Amino acid sequence: MTYLGKFARNKLESLGWAFVTLFYIAYIYLAGSWDWFGYYIRYVWIAALLFAMYRAYRNNGQAPWRPERTIKAWGNVVFLFVLGVVFMMITAGSLSGRYYSDEPLNLHFPLKNGTYYVAHGGSHPIVNYHNEYLPQQYALDIVKINAWGVRAKGLYPDDLQRYDIYGDPLYSPCRGTVKKAIDGFDDRVPSDFANGLPEGTPAEGNHVVIDCNGAEVYIAHMQKGSVRVQEGDAVDENSWIGNMGNSGNTSEPHLHIHAEKEGVGVPIIFGDRFPVRNSLIRSAG
C-alpha cells in the first residue's frame, strides 16, 4: 500500500495497485483467520485501505496516465491487473461461500456462555476446508474469543485451559434422540497434532450424534469424561450433553458440528442465520 500511495510512476500503474490492494484486503477480510491475532484488527485493514487510496489520489495527481513505451513499464501494469483479477476471483469464491442452495436444518446454538467465532464455515472451500468432503460440506468449526477478539492466552499454547472454549458446557442443538455417545478418549495437547491420531481413536474423539428431524447432527471433540448422555436418550435444547474438549483429530480446542442426511452434508442455520468464516455468535443462554 506504500507503493500504491508513493511510488507509482503513472496513473494506470497506480490504478493497478489500487485494484490489487482492494481485492487482496477484501479477501483477507472475508477469509482470513482473525481469531489468532484479534478479530477486531480486520477493521483496521479497511481503514488502512481507505487511507492508501487517499494517498494514491493525492500523490499521483500530476503523474501521466500511461507508462513509458517500454516492455518493462507496460509489463508492470499488465502484471498488476492480472494479479488483481486473481484476488478478485478468490474474493468472489469467499463471497459465494456465504450462500447455500440445499434445504437447511435450523438448530439452536449449543454453546451458551460468551462470544463465539466461526473459524471454518460456509459453502466454499476458501472459507471452509470441510466443504470438499461431502458428508461435512457445511460443517462448522467454532472457537470462543475474549474481549480482545482472540481465542487463547498465547499464540498456540499447549495448556488446554488457556483456550477460552475449553470446558464450556455443550447443550443439545435440538429436540431429538441420541443415536451415539462416545467417551473415554484423552484430550490431546495441541503440539501433538502433527504426530497423527492415536491408534483406535475416532476422528471425532469423544462425541455425540443426535437424530434431529431426520438428520444426524455430530458434535465432536468433547472433553474426556464429560459426556452426559447415552444412546437412546431423549434430549431437547436444555439438555446438557457434555463439555468442550480437545479429543480426536483436532489441532486445538474447538467445537466441530455438522449435520448429514444419508451421507450428504446439510446446511446448518442458527435462528435463520447461516454462519460462515468470521461470523460472530454471541450467546448468553
C-alpha positions in Angstrom: 0.0 0.0 0.0 3.0 2.3 0.5 3.9 1.6 -3.1 0.3 2.4 -4.2 0.5 5.8 -2.4 4.0 7.0 -3.1 5.9 5.2 -5.8 3.5 4.5 -8.7 5.1 6.2 -11.8 1.8 6.7 -13.7 -1.9 6.7 -13.1 -2.5 3.4 -14.8 0.1 1.7 -12.6 -1.5 3.4 -9.6 -4.9 2.1 -10.6 -3.3 -1.4 -10.9 -2.0 -1.2 -7.4 -5.4 0.0 -6.2 -7.1 -2.9 -7.9 -4.7 -5.5 -6.3 -4.9 -3.9 -2.9 -8.7 -3.6 -2.9 -9.3 -7.3 -3.6 -6.4 -8.5 -1.5 -7.8 -6.8 1.6 -11.3 -7.9 0.7 -10.0 -11.5 0.5 -8.3 -11.4 3.9 -11.2 -9.5 5.5 -13.6 -12.3 4.4 -11.4 -15.4 4.6 -8.6 -14.6 7.0 -8.3 -16.3 10.3 -8.7 -13.4 12.7 -9.1 -15.2 15.9 -5.3 -15.7 16.3 -4.3 -12.1 16.5 -7.6 -10.3 17.2 -10.9 -10.4 15.4 -11.3 -6.6 15.5 -8.0 -6.0 13.8 -9.7 -6.8 10.5 -11.4 -3.4 10.6 -8.0 -1.7 10.8 -7.3 -3.1 7.4 -10.4 -1.4 6.0 -9.2 2.0 7.4 -5.7 1.4 6.0 -7.2 0.7 2.6 -9.1 3.9 2.6 -6.0 5.9 3.7 -3.9 4.2 1.0 -6.5 5.1 -1.7 -6.5 8.7 -0.5 -2.7 8.9 -0.6 -2.6 7.5 -4.0 -5.1 10.1 -5.2 -3.1 12.9 -3.7 0.4 11.8 -4.6 -0.3 10.9 -8.2 -2.3 13.9 -9.3 0.4 15.2 -11.6 1.6 11.8 -12.9 1.0 10.8 -16.6 -1.8 8.4 -17.3 0.2 6.0 -19.4 3.5 4.3 -18.6 6.6 4.7 -20.7 6.7 2.9 -24.1 8.8 0.0 -22.8 8.0 -3.7 -22.3 9.0 -3.4 -18.7 6.8 -0.5 -17.9 3.7 -2.0 -19.6 4.6 -5.4 -18.2 4.3 -4.0 -14.7 0.8 -2.6 -15.4 -0.4 -5.9 -17.0 1.0 -7.9 -14.1 -0.8 -5.8 -11.6 -4.1 -6.1 -13.3 -3.7 -9.9 -13.7 -2.8 -10.2 -10.1 -5.9 -8.1 -9.2 -8.1 -10.4 -11.3 -6.7 -13.4 -9.3 -7.6 -11.8 -6.0 -11.0 -10.7 -7.3 -11.8 -14.4 -8.2 -10.6 -15.6 -4.8 -12.8 -12.9 -3.2 -15.7 -14.0 -5.3 -15.3 -17.5 -4.0 -15.2 -16.2 -0.4 -18.5 -14.3 -1.1 -20.1 -17.3 -2.7 -19.4 -19.3 0.4 -21.9 -17.1 2.3 -24.9 -18.7 0.4 -26.4 -22.2 0.1 -29.0 -23.9 -2.1 -29.8 -27.0 -0.1 -32.6 -27.3 2.4 -31.1 -26.1 5.8 -31.5 -27.6 9.3 -32.5 -24.9 11.8 -30.7 -25.6 15.1 -30.3 -23.9 18.5 -26.7 -22.8 19.1 -25.2 -25.4 21.5 -23.0 -23.0 23.5 -24.4 -20.5 25.9 -21.6 -18.6 27.6 -19.9 -15.9 25.6 -18.9 -14.7 22.1 -18.1 -17.5 19.6 -16.2 -17.2 16.4 -16.7 -19.3 13.3 -13.2 -20.4 12.2 -14.5 -22.6 9.4 -17.9 -22.4 7.9 -19.7 -21.7 4.6 -20.3 -23.4 1.3 -17.0 -22.9 -0.5 -13.5 -24.4 0.3 -11.9 -21.0 0.6 -13.9 -20.3 3.8 -14.5 -23.9 4.9 -12.0 -26.7 4.2 -14.7 -29.2 5.2 -16.6 -28.3 2.0 -14.5 -30.7 -0.1 -15.8 -33.7 1.9 -19.5 -34.4 1.0 -20.8 -35.5 4.4 -19.3 -32.5 6.1 -19.6 -29.9 3.3 -21.4 -27.5 5.6 -19.5 -28.4 8.8 -18.6 -25.7 11.3 -15.5 -25.3 13.5 -16.2 -22.8 16.3 -13.9 -21.3 18.9 -14.6 -18.8 21.7 -13.0 -15.3 21.8 -12.3 -12.9 24.6 -12.8 -9.2 24.7 -9.7 -8.7 22.6 -11.1 -10.9 19.9 -8.5 -13.8 20.4 -9.3 -17.4 21.1 -6.5 -18.2 23.6 -4.0 -16.7 26.1 -0.9 -17.1 23.9 -0.5 -17.8 20.2 -0.7 -21.6 20.3 -0.4 -22.8 23.9 -0.2 -26.5 24.9 -2.1 -25.8 28.1 -5.8 -26.5 27.1 -7.1 -24.3 29.9 -5.7 -21.3 28.1 -8.2 -21.7 25.3 -11.4 -19.8 26.1 -13.7 -22.5 24.8 -12.2 -25.4 26.8 -14.6 -26.9 29.3 -17.6 -24.9 28.2 -20.9 -26.8 28.6 -22.5 -28.1 25.5 -26.3 -28.4 25.0 -28.3 -30.3 22.6 -29.0 -28.2 19.5 -32.4 -29.7 19.0 -35.2 -31.9 20.3 -34.3 -35.4 19.3 -32.8 -38.8 20.2 -29.2 -39.7 20.9 -28.0 -42.2 18.3 -24.4 -42.4 19.5 -22.5 -41.3 22.6 -18.7 -41.9 22.7 -16.5 -41.1 25.6 -13.2 -42.2 27.2 -10.6 -40.8 24.7 -7.9 -38.4 26.0 -7.8 -34.7 25.3 -4.8 -34.0 23.2 -2.0 -31.5 23.6 -2.1 -29.2 20.5 1.6 -29.7 19.8 0.9 -33.4 19.5 -1.4 -32.9 16.5 1.4 -33.3 14.0 2.1 -36.8 15.3 -1.3 -38.1 13.9 -4.3 -39.6 15.5 -3.6 -42.2 18.3 -4.5 -45.7 17.2 -8.1 -46.6 17.9 -9.2 -43.0 18.4 -12.1 -41.9 16.2 -11.6 -38.6 14.3 -14.5 -37.1 16.2 -12.9 -38.1 19.5 -15.5 -38.0 22.3 -18.7 -37.1 20.5 -22.5 -37.3 20.4 -24.7 -37.9 17.4 -28.3 -36.8 17.7 -31.2 -37.5 15.4 -32.7 -34.1 14.7 -35.7 -34.1 12.4 -34.3 -36.9 10.2 -30.8 -35.5 10.1 -27.8 -36.8 12.1 -26.1 -34.0 14.0 -22.5 -34.6 15.0 -21.0 -32.7 18.0 -17.3 -33.6 18.2 -14.1 -33.1 20.2 -15.7 -33.2 23.6 -13.8 -33.4 26.9 -12.9 -36.8 28.3 -15.3 -38.0 30.9 -17.8 -35.2 30.2 -20.4 -36.9 28.0 -23.6 -36.9 30.0 -26.0 -38.8 27.6 -26.3 -42.3 26.3 -27.6 -43.9 23.1 -31.4 -43.8 23.1 -31.7 -40.8 25.4 -34.3 -38.2 24.5 -32.9 -34.7 24.6 -34.1 -31.1 24.0 -32.4 -27.7 23.7 -31.9 -27.5 27.5 -30.2 -30.9 27.8 -26.6 -30.6 28.9 -24.8 -33.3 26.9 -21.2 -32.7 27.8 -18.3 -30.2 27.8 -15.9 -28.9 25.1 -12.5 -30.6 25.0 -9.8 -31.5 22.5 -10.2 -35.2 21.8 -9.9 -36.8 18.4 -8.4 -35.3 15.2 -8.2 -31.7 16.4 -5.3 -29.2 16.4 -6.8 -27.2 19.3 -10.0 -27.0 21.4 -13.0 -26.1 19.2 -16.5 -27.2 18.6 -17.0 -29.2 15.4 -20.6 -29.6 14.4 -22.2 -30.8 11.2 -25.4 -32.4 10.0 -25.9 -35.0 7.3 -28.7 -37.0 5.7 -27.8 -40.3 4.1 -24.2 -39.3 4.0 -24.7 -35.9 2.5 -24.0 -32.7 4.4 -26.9 -30.4 5.2 -26.6 -26.6 5.8 -26.9 -25.6 9.4 -28.6 -22.4 10.4 -28.9 -20.9 13.9 -32.0 -18.7 14.2 -32.3 -18.4 10.4 -28.6 -17.3 10.2 -26.1 -19.2 8.1 -22.8 -19.0 9.9 -19.6 -18.6 7.7 -16.0 -18.0 8.5 -15.6 -14.8 10.6 -19.2 -14.8 11.8 -19.6 -14.0 15.5 -22.3 -15.7 17.6 -23.0 -14.0 20.9 -24.8 -16.4 23.3 -25.9 -15.7 26.8 -28.0 -18.8 27.5 
